[in-house]
């Protein structure tokens, strides 16, 4: 009888250790995915900001030939980065793309709140 209790205890201990190990592994995977998405977001937002700046100038005074070339290179670089990231995560089911920014800032009222 003591052997069966000991075996049951070992089985339960092993099951708990496996479950904890799996949870730690999942947490590590999630942190990796989250970090990757954040890093990609930082990079792509900076490229997008430069492209938006060029687009605004195009609407106004226009761009020089050099600026047009830089704009085209930035657009191509962005597409290459996205394609590389897509290839890296292909088949994993992970959505690596950072969520699109909805607002650029928070607008606060300067008036006193009314009660």
Backbone as CSV, one residue per row, in Angstrom:
resi,resn,N_x,N_y,N_z,CA_x,CA_y,CA_z,C_x,C_y,C_z
1,UNK,0.820,-1.191,0.000,0.000,0.000,0.000,0.863,1.253,0.000
2,UNK,1.956,1.234,0.787,2.842,2.395,0.843,3.457,2.700,-0.514
3,UNK,3.750,1.642,-1.314,4.307,1.843,-2.652,3.327,2.580,-3.556
4,UNK,2.065,2.201,-3.441,1.049,2.855,-4.281,0.893,4.324,-3.909
5,UNK,0.928,4.632,-2.640,0.827,6.022,-2.193,2.052,6.796,-2.670
6,UNK,3.206,6.184,-2.557,4.451,6.834,-3.006,4.409,7.071,-4.520
7,UNK,3.944,6.078,-5.292,3.846,6.216,-6.743,2.839,7.301,-7.126
8,UNK,1.733,7.325,-6.405,0.721,8.355,-6.673,1.289,9.742,-6.384
9,UNK,2.005,9.867,-5.288,2.634,11.147,-4.943,3.638,11.580,-6.001
10,UNK,4.452,10.621,-6.492,5.433,10.930,-7.537,4.737,11.331,-8.840
11,UNK,3.636,10.638,-9.151,2.880,10.971,-10.354,2.322,12.387,-10.272
12,UNK,1.736,12.723,-9.131,1.162,14.060,-8.943,2.260,15.117,-8.990
13,UNK,3.389,14.839,-8.336,4.508,15.792,-8.347,5.003,16.008,-9.768
14,UNK,5.122,14.932,-10.535,5.576,15.035,-11.920,4.581,15.829,-12.767
15,UNK,3.292,15.567,-12.566,2.266,16.281,-13.332,2.288,17.769,-13.017
16,UNK,2.450,18.116,-11.741,2.498,19.523,-11.342,3.732,20.196,-11.931
17,UNK,4.888,19.518,-11.861,6.119,20.088,-12.422,5.987,20.306,-13.922
18,UNK,5.382,19.337,-14.620,5.179,19.477,-16.067,4.270,20.657,-16.381
19,UNK,3.194,20.798,-15.617,2.260,21.899,-15.840,2.928,23.243,-15.599
20,UNK,3.716,23.324,-14.530,4.427,24.575,-14.232,5.446,24.871,-15.316
21,UNK,6.175,23.836,-15.738,7.164,24.022,-16.809,6.523,24.503,-18.099
22,UNK,5.370,23.936,-18.431,4.646,24.351,-19.638,4.201,25.806,-19.531
23,UNK,3.697,26.181,-18.360,3.226,27.555,-18.153,4.395,28.540,-18.264
24,UNK,5.536,28.196,-17.687,6.716,29.057,-17.770,7.172,29.186,-19.223
25,UNK,7.141,28.081,-19.951,7.527,28.097,-21.361,6.580,28.981,-22.171
26,UNK,5.270,28.845,-21.926,4.289,29.670,-22.631,4.501,31.146,-22.317
27,UNK,4.808,31.433,-21.055,5.050,32.827,-20.657,6.270,33.376,-21.391
28,UNK,7.326,32.566,-21.473,8.532,32.992,-22.192,8.254,33.234,-23.664
29,UNK,7.469,32.324,-24.270,7.096,32.490,-25.680,6.297,33.771,-25.876
30,UNK,5.353,34.010,-24.968,4.527,35.218,-25.067,5.401,36.474,-24.929
31,UNK,6.342,36.448,-24.003,7.214,37.610,-23.816,8.078,37.842,-25.065
32,UNK,8.568,36.759,-25.683,9.354,36.881,-26.911,8.511,37.497,-28.022
33,UNK,7.296,36.977,-28.201,6.409,37.487,-29.240,6.055,38.947,-28.991
34,UNK,5.791,39.274,-27.755,5.438,40.648,-27.397,6.618,41.590,-27.648
35,UNK,7.803,41.151,-27.265,9.004,41.967,-27.495,9.281,42.159,-28.974
36,UNK,9.114,41.092,-29.746,9.323,41.177,-31.187,8.346,42.169,-31.800
37,UNK,7.083,42.053,-31.421,6.055,42.947,-31.947,6.347,44.396,-31.570
38,UNK,6.783,44.619,-30.342,7.107,45.980,-29.900,8.275,46.547,-30.690
39,UNK,9.319,45.745,-30.876,10.492,46.207,-31.627,10.121,46.506,-33.078
40,UNK,9.320,45.628,-33.673,8.877,45.865,-35.056,8.047,47.134,-35.126
41,UNK,7.196,47.344,-34.121,6.365,48.546,-34.088,7.194,49.811,-34.016
42,UNK,8.239,49.796,-33.197,9.115,50.968,-33.079,9.752,51.269,-34.428
43,UNK,10.286,50.243,-35.062,10.962,50.420,-36.349,9.997,50.916,-37.416
44,UNK,8.853,50.244,-37.541,7.912,50.602,-38.593,7.278,51.966,-38.359
45,UNK,7.042,52.341,-37.094,6.490,53.674,-36.813,7.465,54.768,-37.232
46,UNK,8.753,54.539,-37.012,9.741,55.556,-37.408,9.795,55.698,-38.922
47,UNK,9.720,54.580,-39.632,9.711,54.647,-41.102,8.430,55.325,-41.566
48,UNK,7.298,54.950,-40.973,6.022,55.574,-41.345,6.035,57.079,-41.096
49,UNK,6.644,57.506,-39.993,6.706,58.941,-39.691,7.489,59.679,-40.775
50,UNK,8.592,59.102,-41.204,9.383,59.722,-42.278,8.586,59.760,-43.580
51,UNK,7.901,58.652,-43.884,7.101,58.615,-45.119,5.961,59.626,-45.068
52,UNK,5.312,59.764,-43.922,4.234,60.751,-43.779,4.770,62.168,-43.959
53,UNK,5.954,62.415,-43.449,6.573,63.730,-43.609,6.804,64.032,-45.093
54,UNK,7.308,63.039,-45.818,7.521,63.222,-47.255,6.187,63.435,-47.970
55,UNK,5.147,62.686,-47.574,3.842,62.829,-48.212,3.262,64.222,-47.986
56,UNK,3.422,64.759,-46.790,2.939,66.110,-46.499,3.677,67.134,-47.359
57,UNK,4.975,66.951,-47.511,5.756,67.892,-48.330,5.407,67.754,-49.804
58,UNK,5.036,66.529,-50.215,4.633,66.325,-51.606,3.367,67.111,-51.915
59,UNK,2.450,67.171,-50.953,1.205,67.905,-51.143,1.462,69.403,-51.250
60,UNK,2.491,69.855,-50.579,2.804,71.285,-50.580,3.723,71.644,-51.733
61,UNK,4.955,71.886,-51.405,5.922,72.382,-52.380,6.486,71.303,-53.283
62,UNK,6.249,70.055,-52.953,6.795,68.970,-53.760,8.143,68.511,-53.221
63,UNK,8.648,67.444,-53.782,9.914,66.872,-53.342,10.955,66.990,-54.434
64,UNK,12.184,67.124,-54.009,13.291,67.106,-54.964,13.482,65.671,-55.449
65,UNK,14.275,65.514,-56.492,14.557,64.170,-57.028,15.217,63.306,-55.948
66,UNK,16.107,63.891,-55.165,16.783,63.151,-54.097,15.788,62.715,-53.036
67,UNK,14.886,63.608,-52.643,13.876,63.266,-51.643,12.922,62.195,-52.158
68,UNK,12.592,62.264,-53.448,11.739,61.239,-54.039,12.428,59.877,-53.988
69,UNK,13.737,59.865,-54.240,14.495,58.611,-54.189,14.548,58.068,-52.766
70,UNK,14.750,58.956,-51.795,14.784,58.533,-50.393,13.428,57.983,-49.977
71,UNK,12.375,58.642,-50.396,11.011,58.203,-50.083,10.764,56.806,-50.660
72,UNK,11.166,56.589,-51.892,10.986,55.284,-52.537,11.810,54.213,-51.814
73,UNK,13.025,54.573,-51.397,13.867,53.614,-50.678,13.263,53.258,-49.321
74,UNK,12.725,54.246,-48.619,12.080,53.981,-47.329,10.867,53.072,-47.506
75,UNK,10.082,53.336,-48.528,8.905,52.515,-48.788,9.324,51.078,-49.106
76,UNK,10.377,50.925,-49.895,10.893,49.595,-50.234,11.453,48.898,-48.993
77,UNK,12.159,49.641,-48.147,12.714,49.077,-46.916,11.598,48.580,-45.999
78,UNK,10.555,49.365,-45.870,9.413,48.967,-45.040,8.805,47.670,-45.563
79,UNK,8.621,47.579,-46.865,8.048,46.374,-47.462,8.957,45.163,-47.239
80,UNK,10.268,45.356,-47.333,11.213,44.257,-47.110,11.182,43.787,-45.652
81,UNK,11.133,44.730,-44.717,11.072,44.379,-43.293,9.802,43.581,-43.008
82,UNK,8.676,44.044,-43.521,7.412,43.345,-43.302,7.443,41.949,-43.920
83,UNK,8.021,41.819,-45.115,8.106,40.510,-45.768,9.007,39.561,-44.979
84,UNK,10.128,40.063,-44.468,11.022,39.232,-43.656,10.330,38.764,-42.384
85,UNK,9.615,39.649,-41.735,8.892,39.285,-40.506,7.781,38.286,-40.816
86,UNK,7.087,38.485,-41.926,6.046,37.531,-42.327,6.638,36.143,-42.548
87,UNK,7.801,36.072,-43.219,8.450,34.779,-43.455,8.875,34.124,-42.136
88,UNK,9.396,34.926,-41.203,9.858,34.405,-39.913,8.713,33.769,-39.139
89,UNK,7.545,34.426,-39.131,6.420,33.964,-38.318,5.452,33.067,-39.087
90,UNK,5.709,32.830,-40.384,4.792,32.035,-41.211,4.519,30.681,-40.558
91,UNK,3.260,30.307,-40.525,2.864,28.998,-40.007,2.774,28.912,-38.494
92,UNK,3.165,29.976,-37.788,3.155,29.924,-36.323,1.801,30.329,-35.744
93,UNK,0.996,31.015,-36.533,-0.274,31.508,-36.026,-0.130,32.785,-35.211
94,UNK,1.076,33.307,-35.150,1.343,34.514,-34.363,1.136,35.738,-35.245
95,UNK,0.403,36.722,-34.730,0.251,38.004,-35.429,1.329,38.925,-34.878
96,UNK,2.407,39.063,-35.636,3.564,39.837,-35.156,3.357,41.337,-35.312
97,UNK,2.481,41.718,-36.233,2.315,43.146,-36.508,1.768,43.865,-35.280
98,UNK,2.399,44.981,-34.934,1.898,45.747,-33.792,0.547,46.358,-34.135
99,UNK,-0.314,46.541,-33.140,-1.613,47.163,-33.422,-1.417,48.583,-33.941
100,UNK,-2.272,48.974,-34.860,-2.199,50.326,-35.411,-2.532,51.350,-34.329
101,UNK,-1.784,52.436,-34.340,-2.023,53.506,-33.381,-3.300,54.233,-33.775
102,UNK,-4.219,54.361,-32.841,-5.504,55.001,-33.125,-5.413,56.503,-32.903
103,UNK,-4.814,56.901,-31.806,-4.713,58.325,-31.467,-3.246,58.705,-31.354
104,UNK,-2.947,59.949,-31.701,-1.576,60.428,-31.602,-1.282,61.027,-30.247
105,UNK,-2.308,61.284,-29.467,-2.095,61.868,-28.147,-3.405,61.975,-27.399
106,UNK,-3.313,62.486,-26.208,-4.499,62.667,-25.381,-4.783,64.148,-25.296
107,UNK,-6.011,64.496,-25.529,-6.408,65.896,-25.440,-7.068,66.114,-24.096
108,UNK,-6.566,67.063,-23.358,-7.108,67.351,-22.039,-7.803,68.708,-22.079
109,UNK,-8.906,68.769,-21.393,-9.656,70.005,-21.310,-8.987,70.955,-20.305
110,UNK,-8.955,72.226,-20.642,-8.367,73.206,-19.726,-9.415,73.781,-18.798
111,UNK,-10.670,73.453,-19.056,-11.755,73.959,-18.204,-11.897,73.085,-16.958
112,UNK,-12.442,73.698,-15.942,-12.707,72.979,-14.697,-13.850,71.998,-14.939
113,UNK,-13.778,70.813,-14.372,-14.891,69.874,-14.556,-16.140,70.386,-13.854
114,UNK,-17.285,70.185,-14.481,-18.548,70.639,-13.904,-19.136,69.526,-13.065
115,UNK,-19.623,69.887,-11.895,-20.218,68.899,-10.996,-21.695,68.900,-11.073
